[in-house]
Amino acid sequence: MPSRKAVQGIGSVEIAGRLLVALADAMRPMNLTKVAAAAKMPASKARRYLVSLCRAQLVHQNSDTGQYGVGSLVLRLALATPARQELMPVALPVMKRLRDELNETVSLVIWIERGPLVLHYEESDHPVRLNTVTGSIMPIITSASGQVFGAFSKEEEVAEAAKNELKQLIKSGKSRYLSWDDVERMFNEIADRGIARAVGTVLPGISGLGCPIRRKCGSLAGALVVTGHKGSMDSRLNGTVASALMAAAKEISRSL
């Protein structure tokens, strides 16, 4: 058979793609020098591309720090995933009912390449609003939602992302875990009891409980999370919130 010629692409798009990959892999905002170095191109060239990517909302530049991060359009594309089509119709009525029952914020979190992403949330009527926003990327080790993926997902990319996060935590001096063995022990304990808990590790005074949502085949579809204020929310592992959350997660799982 005659060989088929490779289809010629558009070089500038591929170059822009290198910058997006560099920002996604970093999982945190970076200045121009670091972005350019990660994409292996001169800073002057990277800057021109970044200007256009910002205009297209594929990249966001913080007006205060000047650092670059993934833009809102990327998050919107992430939200237009099969996971949204699969989970939302089933989870939404259960989330609303759980929110009304507990009067706490209930979130649905899925895994994307950058980490645990808040797909949707139902907010309580507490006077102090929680910092839960659709499209937010949550930490894996310190948040209840992230811990669900660390404990129940079998995907290697989750473990690799958690290891990279641990390195950053240790480097910043903010880690309560000294080694990956410590983190694995924590994940194993969560897997054994079926529920994750984080108290004050993402935001001071905020508690979170998270449970896995599973498909019929057993794979992890997402996490159902309840967050509230430490002083008012029952964050006990055997408390009323935990019991209601586990029942709601199982109800969603049965419908997938």
ABEGO torsion letter per residue (X at the ends): XBBBBBBBBBAAAAAAAAAAAAAAAAGBBBBAAAAAAAAGBBAAAAAAAAAAAAAAGABBBBAAAGBBBBBAAAAAAAABBAAAAAAAAAAAAAAAAAAAAAGBBBBBBBBBAAEBBBABBBBBABABBBBBBBGBBBBAAABAAAAAAAAABABAAAAAAAAAAAAAAAAAGABABABAAAAAAAAAAAAAAGBBBBBGAABBGBBBBBBBBBBAAGBBAEBBBBBBBAAABBABAABAAAAAAAAAAAAAAAAX
